[in-house]
Amino acid sequence: DVAALLAATVTLAELDGRHWLDVARRVAAALEPFPYPAALGWFTTTSTVDLIVRPKDISDNAVPSGNALAAEAPLRLAHLTQEPHWATTAEALVAGLGPRLAPHALGFGCLLEAVQRVVLPTREIVIVGDRRTQHSLGSIALQARGANDIVVLADADQDADVHVLEGRGGPGAPHPR
């Protein structure tokens, strides 16, 4: 549940403004009480709960597993904030579960997206403008985005401190090559 909430708040930070980054940081910090031994995944309960068996969901089913979401969302958060510590645990999880992915790839669709984020560069799609422009162009970008894309809808005045806008100039400025 915490991992799904983190994925949702990171998506809100992309699409609704930077004020969601603070919420996403707090939610990401809430994952810390869920231990993960030897980078093989988070347990679905904290260690303070007395259980005979501690569940750990690693494969995806009709919905992504908590571990897949807990790997993918912090990688996006790290990219949006330029705070690499959010990605450290997710990268360790991807490395630890890597050998299990190859023979059973169809059971790890969402986690494979996290693998892509670790090994491939991220493409940034930034749409700067008023809400109408963001809505019309943003819906096109969201439909066309790939697994390794970050889509950010931003207002040039209000969101000037968003990392992906640094050094890009104002509205209409050419993309640096």
The 8 nearest C-alpha neighbors of each residue, nearest first, counted from 0:
[[1, 3, 2, 4, 65, 43, 5, 68],
 [0, 2, 4, 3, 5, 30, 26, 29],
 [1, 3, 69, 5, 4, 68, 0, 65],
 [4, 2, 6, 0, 5, 1, 68, 7],
 [3, 5, 7, 1, 2, 6, 0, 8],
 [6, 4, 2, 8, 3, 7, 26, 23],
 [7, 5, 72, 3, 9, 4, 8, 10],
 [6, 8, 4, 10, 5, 9, 11, 3],
 [9, 7, 11, 5, 23, 10, 6, 12],
 [10, 8, 12, 6, 11, 7, 23, 5],
 [9, 11, 13, 7, 8, 12, 6, 14],
 [10, 12, 8, 14, 15, 13, 9, 7],
 [13, 11, 19, 9, 16, 17, 10, 20],
 [14, 12, 151, 10, 11, 150, 15, 152],
 [13, 15, 11, 152, 12, 151, 16, 10],
 [16, 14, 11, 12, 13, 152, 17, 19],
 [17, 15, 12, 18, 14, 19, 13, 153],
 [16, 18, 19, 12, 20, 158, 161, 15],
 [17, 19, 20, 16, 21, 12, 22, 15],
 [18, 20, 12, 22, 17, 21, 23, 8],
 [21, 19, 23, 17, 22, 18, 12, 24],
 [22, 20, 24, 23, 19, 18, 25, 17],
 [21, 23, 19, 25, 20, 24, 26, 8],
 [24, 22, 20, 26, 8, 21, 25, 9],
 [23, 25, 27, 21, 22, 26, 20, 28],
 [26, 24, 28, 22, 27, 23, 21, 29],
 [25, 27, 29, 23, 28, 24, 5, 22],
 [28, 26, 24, 29, 25, 30, 23, 5],
 [27, 29, 25, 26, 30, 31, 24, 32],
 [28, 30, 26, 27, 31, 25, 32, 1],
 [31, 29, 28, 27, 33, 32, 1, 26],
 [30, 32, 33, 29, 28, 34, 27, 45],
 [33, 31, 30, 45, 34, 29, 46, 28],
 [32, 34, 45, 31, 30, 42, 41, 44],
 [35, 33, 41, 32, 42, 36, 31, 45],
 [34, 36, 41, 40, 38, 39, 42, 37],
 [37, 35, 38, 39, 34, 40, 41, 42],
 [36, 38, 39, 35, 95, 40, 92, 91],
 [39, 37, 92, 95, 36, 91, 40, 35],
 [40, 38, 95, 37, 92, 96, 36, 35],
 [41, 39, 35, 38, 66, 92, 42, 57],
 [40, 42, 35, 34, 33, 66, 55, 43],
 [41, 43, 55, 44, 54, 33, 34, 35],
 [42, 44, 55, 54, 41, 45, 33, 56],
 [45, 43, 42, 33, 46, 48, 53, 54],
 [44, 46, 33, 47, 32, 48, 43, 34],
 [45, 47, 48, 44, 33, 34, 32, 49],
 [48, 46, 45, 49, 44, 32, 50, 33],
 [47, 49, 46, 45, 50, 44, 53, 51],
 [50, 48, 47, 51, 46, 53, 52, 45],
 [49, 51, 52, 48, 53, 46, 44, 47],
 [50, 52, 53, 49, 54, 48, 46, 44],
 [53, 51, 50, 54, 49, 55, 42, 44],
 [52, 54, 50, 42, 55, 51, 44, 43],
 [55, 53, 43, 42, 52, 56, 44, 41],
 [54, 56, 42, 43, 41, 57, 53, 40],
 [55, 57, 64, 58, 65, 66, 54, 43],
 [56, 58, 66, 64, 55, 40, 59, 67],
 [59, 57, 107, 106, 64, 56, 60, 63],
 [58, 60, 63, 64, 107, 106, 62, 108],
 [59, 61, 62, 63, 58, 106, 64, 107],
 [62, 60, 63, 59, 64, 58, 106, 108],
 [63, 61, 60, 59, 64, 109, 65, 58],
 [64, 62, 59, 109, 60, 67, 65, 68],
 [65, 63, 59, 67, 66, 57, 58, 56],
 [64, 66, 68, 67, 2, 69, 56, 63],
 [65, 67, 69, 64, 68, 57, 40, 41],
 [66, 68, 110, 64, 70, 69, 65, 109],
 [67, 69, 71, 65, 70, 2, 66, 72],
 [70, 68, 2, 66, 67, 71, 72, 65],
 [71, 69, 89, 67, 68, 72, 113, 66],
 [70, 72, 113, 68, 74, 73, 69, 67],
 [71, 73, 6, 75, 74, 68, 69, 70],
 [74, 72, 76, 75, 85, 86, 71, 77],
 [75, 73, 86, 77, 72, 71, 76, 78],
 [74, 76, 78, 72, 73, 77, 79, 71],
 [77, 75, 73, 79, 78, 74, 80, 9],
 [78, 76, 82, 74, 83, 85, 80, 81],
 [77, 79, 75, 81, 76, 80, 74, 82],
 [78, 80, 76, 77, 81, 162, 75, 163],
 [79, 81, 82, 77, 78, 76, 162, 161],
 [80, 82, 78, 77, 79, 83, 162, 76],
 [83, 81, 77, 80, 84, 85, 78, 76],
 [84, 82, 77, 85, 86, 81, 87, 78],
 [83, 85, 87, 86, 82, 77, 88, 81],
 [86, 84, 77, 83, 73, 87, 82, 74],
 [85, 87, 74, 89, 84, 83, 73, 77],
 [88, 86, 90, 84, 89, 85, 91, 83],
 [89, 87, 91, 90, 86, 92, 85, 70],
 [88, 90, 70, 92, 86, 91, 87, 93],
 [89, 91, 93, 87, 92, 88, 86, 94],
 [92, 90, 88, 94, 89, 93, 38, 95],
 [93, 91, 38, 95, 89, 90, 94, 39],
 [92, 94, 90, 96, 91, 95, 97, 114],
 [93, 95, 91, 97, 92, 96, 90, 38],
 [96, 94, 92, 38, 39, 93, 97, 91],
 [95, 97, 93, 99, 94, 98, 39, 92],
 [96, 98, 94, 100, 99, 95, 93, 101],
 [97, 99, 100, 96, 101, 95, 102, 94],
 [100, 98, 97, 96, 101, 102, 103, 104],
 [99, 101, 104, 97, 103, 98, 102, 96],
 [100, 102, 104, 103, 99, 98, 97, 105],
 [103, 101, 100, 104, 99, 98, 105, 106],
 [104, 102, 100, 101, 105, 106, 99, 107],
 [103, 105, 100, 106, 101, 107, 102, 108],
 [106, 104, 107, 103, 108, 100, 59, 102],
 [105, 107, 104, 58, 59, 103, 108, 60],
 [106, 108, 110, 59, 58, 104, 105, 109],
 [109, 107, 111, 110, 105, 106, 59, 112],
 [110, 108, 112, 111, 67, 107, 63, 113],
 [109, 111, 67, 113, 107, 112, 108, 114],
 [112, 110, 114, 108, 113, 109, 107, 115],
 [113, 111, 115, 109, 110, 114, 146, 116],
 [112, 114, 71, 116, 110, 111, 115, 70],
 [115, 113, 111, 117, 112, 116, 93, 118],
 [116, 114, 112, 118, 113, 117, 119, 111],
 [117, 115, 113, 114, 119, 147, 118, 112],
 [116, 118, 114, 115, 119, 113, 90, 74],
 [117, 119, 115, 116, 114, 120, 113, 121],
 [120, 118, 115, 116, 117, 121, 147, 114],
 [121, 119, 122, 118, 116, 147, 117, 115],
 [122, 120, 147, 148, 123, 119, 116, 149],
 [121, 123, 148, 149, 147, 120, 124, 150],
 [124, 122, 149, 148, 125, 150, 121, 163],
 [123, 125, 150, 149, 151, 122, 126, 148],
 [126, 124, 151, 150, 152, 123, 127, 153],
 [125, 127, 152, 153, 133, 151, 128, 124],
 [128, 126, 153, 154, 155, 152, 125, 170],
 [129, 127, 154, 132, 133, 155, 126, 153],
 [128, 130, 132, 131, 133, 154, 127, 153],
 [131, 129, 133, 132, 134, 128, 154, 135],
 [130, 132, 134, 133, 129, 135, 128, 136],
 [133, 131, 135, 129, 134, 130, 128, 136],
 [134, 132, 130, 137, 131, 136, 135, 152],
 [133, 135, 137, 131, 132, 136, 130, 138],
 [136, 134, 132, 137, 138, 133, 131, 139],
 [137, 135, 139, 133, 138, 134, 132, 140],
 [138, 136, 140, 134, 133, 139, 135, 141],
 [137, 139, 141, 140, 136, 135, 134, 142],
 [140, 138, 136, 142, 137, 141, 143, 135],
 [141, 139, 137, 143, 142, 138, 144, 136],
 [142, 140, 138, 144, 143, 139, 137, 150],
 [141, 143, 139, 140, 144, 138, 137, 145],
 [144, 142, 140, 141, 139, 145, 138, 148],
 [145, 143, 141, 140, 142, 148, 146, 150],
 [144, 146, 148, 147, 143, 141, 149, 122],
 [145, 147, 148, 112, 144, 115, 116, 149],
 [148, 146, 121, 145, 116, 122, 115, 149],
 [149, 147, 122, 145, 121, 146, 123, 144],
 [148, 150, 123, 124, 122, 151, 147, 121],
 [151, 149, 124, 125, 13, 123, 148, 152],
 [152, 150, 13, 125, 14, 153, 126, 124],
 [151, 153, 126, 14, 133, 125, 127, 13],
 [154, 152, 127, 158, 126, 151, 155, 16],
 [153, 155, 128, 157, 158, 127, 156, 129],
 [156, 154, 159, 158, 127, 157, 153, 128],
 [155, 157, 154, 159, 158, 153, 169, 128],
 [158, 156, 154, 159, 155, 153, 160, 16],
 [159, 157, 154, 160, 161, 153, 155, 156],
 [158, 160, 161, 155, 156, 157, 164, 154],
 [159, 161, 158, 162, 164, 165, 157, 17],
 [162, 160, 164, 158, 163, 159, 17, 165],
 [163, 161, 164, 165, 160, 80, 79, 81],
 [162, 164, 165, 161, 79, 123, 125, 151],
 [165, 163, 162, 167, 161, 166, 159, 160],
 [166, 164, 162, 167, 163, 161, 160, 168],
 [165, 167, 168, 164, 175, 163, 162, 169],
 [166, 168, 164, 165, 174, 169, 172, 175],
 [169, 167, 172, 166, 170, 165, 164, 173],
 [168, 170, 172, 171, 155, 167, 127, 164],
 [171, 169, 172, 127, 155, 168, 128, 173],
 [170, 172, 169, 173, 168, 127, 174, 128],
 [173, 171, 168, 170, 169, 174, 167, 175],
 [174, 172, 175, 171, 167, 168, 170, 176],
 [173, 175, 176, 167, 172, 168, 171, 166],
 [176, 174, 173, 167, 166, 172, 168, 165],
 [175, 174, 173, 167, 166, 172, 168, 123]]
